[in-house]
Each structure stands twice: as C-alpha cells, then as structure tokens.
Amino acid sequence: MQPVVFMKPVTSIVPPGELISIPAYGRVLHHEVEIVILLKDGGQNISLDKALSCVVGVTLGLDLTLRDIQTEIKKKGYPWELSKSFDQSSPLGSMRLYDHSFDLLNLPFTCFVNGEKRQEGNTRDMIFTIPRIISFLSTVWKLMPGDLVYTGTPSGVGVLCEEDEIVLDSPVLGRFTWTIC
C-alpha cells in the first residue's frame, strides 16, 4: 500500500488568523487536520533512517476538500486537484523548529470547529509514518529544500460552513485559528 499523493499550488497556503473563502464551484467543504513538515534538505531515494534528518520545521495545517467535487471526479477516475488544490485550500500554522526536543513520532493534535472537538490524532497512530512518507515521495520526485508535506488526517473529517471558526491545537506546536467566510 502506498500513500495517496496530490500537489497544491502556493496560492493554497493561508496563514493563521486569515479568512477562508469557499470556492464558488463547490458546495461541500470539509476540514482535514494534518501535521505538516518543512524540509531543509531534499534529495531522491531517501532512506527511512535518513528521512527525519531532512525535516527542519513542523506545524499543523488543514487540507480543505470540496467533497462534492471530489465525489464526482473520483467516479470518473479523474485527478483530485479540483477538489483539493484550490486557492486557500491549505491553511498553515506557524512553523516550529524541529530540533529533536520533542518526539515527531508521538505528537498529539486536535481540530475544533466552533469549540466542538471534531478530530483528534497522534503521529504514532498514522497509517504511514513521517519517515515513510518522505522516503516514498523521494522515490517519485526529487524533494527540494522548502517543500511542505502534509502527512494525512485522523478520522472525524466534517463539513465547514460560512462563519465557522476552525482551531487547530497541539501542546507542542501551538494553536492556530481560521474563519470561513
């Protein structure tokens, strides 16, 4: 089994505190909280034991998905970009330096919508570990310094509506907020 992979444009990134617009061509917007890593080193065919040495920063992010669009394009066997790679589809928290003072392989995180806990996860429970994701990606593309890697979401994804407040929280990485407009 391999990770499902897709790419997003730079215009998908939204810093904390900003408003997020729902694209006019979609109706059903879902949140997916994820750990996001920033690479300091790139390369190809990176081994599992060297993968974490490529990481310089870690934060929380959202992989926003237009679920109605994704459902339709999946039926047709089309790529997912229209449902995942739109402007403002990747809200991104402030980076924390990965200095090995915390365990990247045992990192808790939570997503709240309007104060209600929607998702709770820990990197120790991921289907694909962060080293496995980095190693796999490096067999397909040459990874570059500055690349951001969203690493997958725990259960509990759900619908977002206008005026919803999304808060991502980790005792290690911090707390980040966005509002849907």
C-alpha positions as CSV (number, residue, x, y, z in Angstrom):
1,M,0.0,0.0,0.0
2,Q,1.2,3.5,-0.9
3,P,0.2,7.0,0.3
4,V,-2.3,8.9,-1.8
5,V,-0.5,11.9,-3.2
6,F,-1.5,15.2,-4.7
7,M,0.1,18.6,-5.1
8,K,-1.1,22.1,-4.2
9,P,-0.2,25.5,-5.6
10,V,1.4,28.2,-3.5
11,T,-1.9,30.1,-3.6
12,S,-3.4,27.4,-1.4
13,I,-1.5,28.5,1.7
14,V,-3.3,30.6,4.2
15,P,-1.6,32.0,7.4
16,P,-3.2,31.8,10.8
17,G,-5.9,34.4,11.5
18,E,-7.0,34.8,7.9
19,L,-10.4,34.4,6.4
20,I,-11.0,31.4,4.1
21,S,-13.5,31.6,1.2
22,I,-15.4,28.6,-0.1
23,P,-14.8,28.4,-3.9
24,A,-17.9,29.2,-5.9
25,Y,-17.8,25.9,-7.9
26,G,-18.1,23.8,-4.8
27,R,-20.8,23.3,-2.2
28,V,-19.5,20.9,0.5
29,L,-16.2,22.0,2.2
30,H,-14.6,19.5,4.6
31,H,-11.8,20.0,7.1
32,E,-8.9,17.6,7.5
33,V,-6.3,18.5,10.2
34,E,-2.7,17.3,9.4
35,I,0.8,17.5,10.7
36,V,2.9,19.5,8.2
37,I,6.6,19.2,7.8
38,L,9.0,21.6,6.2
39,L,12.1,20.1,4.5
40,K,15.5,21.6,5.0
41,D,17.2,19.1,2.7
42,G,15.8,17.3,-0.3
43,G,17.0,14.5,-2.5
44,Q,16.0,11.3,-4.1
45,N,15.6,7.8,-2.8
46,I,15.9,9.0,0.8
47,S,16.2,6.0,3.2
48,L,13.8,5.6,6.2
49,D,16.7,6.1,8.6
50,K,17.7,9.4,7.0
51,A,14.2,10.8,6.4
52,L,13.8,12.7,9.7
53,S,17.2,14.4,9.2
54,C,15.6,16.2,6.2
55,V,13.0,17.9,8.4
56,V,13.6,21.5,9.7
57,G,10.1,22.6,10.7
58,V,6.8,21.2,11.9
59,T,3.3,22.7,12.2
60,L,-0.4,22.0,11.9
61,G,-2.3,22.6,8.8
62,L,-5.7,21.9,7.1
63,D,-6.2,20.0,3.9
64,L,-9.5,21.5,2.8
65,T,-11.5,19.4,0.4
66,L,-14.5,20.2,-1.7
67,R,-16.2,16.8,-1.0
68,D,-19.0,17.2,-3.6
69,I,-16.4,17.8,-6.3
70,Q,-14.1,15.0,-5.1
71,T,-17.0,12.5,-5.2
72,E,-17.9,13.4,-8.8
73,I,-14.3,13.3,-10.1
74,K,-13.4,10.1,-8.3
75,K,-16.4,8.4,-10.1
76,K,-14.8,9.4,-13.4
77,G,-11.3,8.4,-12.4
78,Y,-10.1,12.0,-12.7
79,P,-7.3,13.5,-10.6
80,W,-8.3,15.2,-7.4
81,E,-6.8,18.7,-8.0
82,L,-10.2,20.5,-8.5
83,S,-11.3,19.2,-5.1
84,K,-8.1,19.6,-3.1
85,S,-5.8,22.2,-4.8
86,F,-7.9,25.4,-5.0
87,D,-6.8,28.8,-3.6
88,Q,-6.8,28.8,0.2
89,S,-7.1,25.0,0.5
90,S,-4.1,24.7,2.7
91,P,-4.3,26.8,5.9
92,L,-0.9,26.5,7.5
93,G,0.2,27.3,11.1
94,S,3.4,28.9,12.1
95,M,6.4,26.6,11.8
96,R,8.2,25.3,14.9
97,L,11.8,24.4,14.5
98,Y,12.3,20.7,14.6
99,D,15.2,20.5,17.0
100,H,14.6,16.9,18.3
101,S,13.4,18.4,21.7
102,F,10.0,16.7,21.0
103,D,9.1,13.3,19.6
104,L,7.8,13.8,16.0
105,L,6.7,10.2,16.0
106,N,4.4,10.7,19.1
107,L,2.8,14.1,18.5
108,P,-0.8,14.8,19.6
109,F,-3.0,17.3,17.7
110,T,-6.7,18.3,17.6
111,C,-9.2,20.2,15.4
112,F,-12.1,22.1,16.9
113,V,-14.9,23.7,14.9
114,N,-16.9,26.4,16.8
115,G,-15.5,25.0,20.0
116,E,-16.5,21.4,19.3
117,K,-13.8,18.8,19.0
118,R,-14.0,17.2,15.6
119,Q,-10.7,15.4,15.1
120,E,-8.0,14.2,17.5
121,G,-4.9,12.4,16.4
122,N,-1.3,11.5,17.2
123,T,1.5,10.8,14.8
124,R,2.1,7.4,16.4
125,D,-1.3,6.3,15.0
126,M,-0.6,7.3,11.4
127,I,-1.1,4.7,8.6
128,F,2.2,5.9,7.1
129,T,4.9,7.3,9.4
130,I,6.5,10.6,8.6
131,P,9.8,8.9,7.6
132,R,7.8,6.5,5.3
133,I,6.1,9.4,3.6
134,I,9.3,11.3,3.0
135,S,11.1,8.2,1.7
136,F,8.2,7.3,-0.6
137,L,7.9,10.8,-2.0
138,S,11.6,10.9,-2.7
139,T,11.3,7.8,-4.9
140,V,8.8,9.6,-7.2
141,W,10.1,13.2,-7.2
142,K,13.3,14.9,-6.3
143,L,12.4,16.6,-3.0
144,M,13.7,20.2,-2.5
145,P,14.5,22.3,0.5
146,G,11.4,24.3,1.4
147,D,9.0,21.6,0.3
148,L,5.9,21.3,2.6
149,V,4.5,17.8,3.2
150,Y,1.0,17.4,4.6
151,T,1.0,13.9,6.2
152,G,-2.6,12.6,6.4
153,T,-5.6,13.1,8.6
154,P,-7.2,11.2,11.5
155,S,-10.9,10.3,11.5
156,G,-13.6,12.9,12.1
157,V,-13.4,15.0,9.0
158,G,-16.5,17.1,8.5
159,V,-18.4,19.9,6.9
160,L,-17.5,23.5,7.3
161,C,-19.9,26.4,6.7
162,E,-19.7,30.2,6.5
163,E,-18.7,31.8,9.7
164,D,-17.3,28.6,11.2
165,E,-14.2,29.1,13.3
166,I,-11.6,26.3,13.0
167,V,-8.9,25.9,15.7
168,L,-6.0,23.5,15.3
169,D,-4.2,22.7,18.6
170,S,-1.2,20.8,19.7
171,P,0.5,21.1,23.2
172,V,3.8,21.0,21.3
173,L,3.1,23.0,18.1
174,G,0.7,25.7,19.3
175,R,-2.8,26.8,18.5
176,F,-3.9,28.3,15.1
177,T,-7.3,29.7,14.1
178,W,-9.1,30.5,10.8
179,T,-12.6,31.6,9.9
180,I,-14.7,30.5,6.9
181,C,-16.3,33.5,5.1
